[in-house]
Amino acid sequence: MSHASMLKARRKNQKNKHLLEVAAKRAKREAKLAAAGPVVKKEKVKKEKVATETVKPTKVKKVKLSKEELGRQESKKPKPATGK
């Protein structure tokens, strides 16, 4: 037997062996499903949609600052340097 024909025979054997293994697995899986019985589908329960309410933000009135607070803000601002 030549080397090429030996490799060819080996490939053929591997292919047949693989096909048998796949068929055995499939048969086992189908037997397991058959033993489990018919599939019972669950009823789908529709959830009620909840309408989201949009809440308008409340407007905040601006508070006028007192003279004292305005004076503090003015003192914090940097004063321009006097030209020398």
C-alpha positions in Angstrom: 0.0 0.0 0.0 1.5 3.3 -1.0 1.8 6.2 1.4 -0.8 8.3 -0.4 -3.5 5.5 -0.4 -2.7 4.8 3.3 -3.4 8.5 4.1 -6.5 8.4 2.0 -7.8 5.3 3.8 -7.0 6.9 7.1 -9.0 10.1 6.2 -11.9 8.0 5.1 -11.9 6.1 8.4 -11.7 9.3 10.4 -14.6 10.8 8.4 -16.8 7.7 9.0 -15.9 7.6 12.7 -16.8 11.3 13.0 -20.2 10.8 11.2 -21.0 7.8 13.5 -20.2 9.9 16.6 -22.3 12.8 15.4 -25.3 10.5 14.7 -25.0 8.9 18.1 -25.0 12.3 19.8 -28.0 13.4 17.8 -29.9 10.2 18.7 -29.1 10.6 22.3 -30.3 14.2 22.3 -33.5 13.3 20.5 -34.1 10.4 23.0 -33.7 12.8 25.9 -36.1 15.3 24.3 -38.7 12.5 23.6 -38.4 11.3 27.2 -39.1 14.8 28.5 -42.5 14.8 26.8 -44.2 17.4 24.7 -43.1 21.0 25.1 -45.5 23.2 26.9 -45.4 26.8 25.9 -45.9 29.4 28.6 -48.5 32.1 28.0 -47.1 35.5 27.5 -48.3 38.0 30.0 -48.5 41.5 28.7 -47.3 44.1 31.1 -49.3 47.3 31.4 -47.5 50.3 30.3 -47.2 52.9 32.9 -47.5 56.5 31.6 -44.7 58.6 33.0 -45.8 62.0 34.2 -43.7 65.0 33.3 -43.1 67.2 36.2 -42.6 70.8 35.4 -39.8 72.4 37.4 -40.9 75.1 39.8 -39.4 78.5 39.1 -37.3 79.9 41.8 -37.6 83.6 42.3 -34.3 85.5 42.3 -33.5 87.1 45.6 -32.1 90.6 45.4 -28.9 90.9 47.4 -28.7 93.4 50.2 -26.3 96.3 50.1 -24.0 94.5 52.6 -23.8 91.4 50.4 -23.2 93.5 47.3 -20.4 95.2 49.1 -18.7 91.9 49.9 -18.9 90.8 46.3 -17.4 94.1 45.2 -14.5 93.7 47.6 -13.7 90.2 46.3 -13.3 91.4 42.7 -9.7 92.2 41.8 -9.1 95.9 41.4 -7.2 97.2 38.3 -3.7 98.2 39.1 -3.1 101.9 39.1 -0.7 103.2 36.5 2.7 104.4 37.8 
